[in-house]
Amino acid sequence: MAELGSITLKVVTDKAEVTLWNEYVDRHHYLSYKHPIGAALKYFIMSDHPQPQVLGCFRRAMLPHEIPGLLSP
């Protein structure tokens, strides 16, 4: 693990990153990528050694109270 350097999570935010995230999951996940229902955060698992690189991807479903403005009056 030390040879990977720091491992961080990067929230996928812009359109190009979302497209890349979808492509990676579609290409490498055994079920490919199907757009799920509901709000979610997408992340890249990143390493910074020897240069920034994507090690993996994951998605976390958001709970209703985590979605800005959904439950506020």
C-alpha positions, -999 to +999 in steps of 0.1 A: +000+000+000+028+024+007+038+024-030+004+039-038+010+070-017-020+088-002-054+073-010-082+098-011-118+101-022-127+127-048-164+136-052-173+135-089-189+169-096-185+181-132-200+167-164-167+153-177-160+135-145-196+120-144-192+108-179-158+092-170-172+076-139-202+062-158-178+048-185-155+032-159-184+015-141-200+004-174-167-010-186-154-027-155-184-036-133-197-071-139-233-058-141-222-027-161-238+006-153-275+011-151-287+045-139-303+039-105-333+058-091-326+084-064-300+109-055-264+096-050-229+108-046-203+094-069-166+092-060-133+083-075-108+065-052-075+083-060-038+077-055-013+105-058+018+084-064+037+085-087+011+108-102-026+113-096-046+083-108-080+067-104-079+034-085-116+028-084-151+042-083-180+040-059-215+054-054-233+062-022-270+067-020-281+099-003-306+098+026-335+123+023-321+145+050-288+148+031-303+162+000-301+201+001-336+217+002-356+185+001-369+185+036-365+222+045-397+243+046 
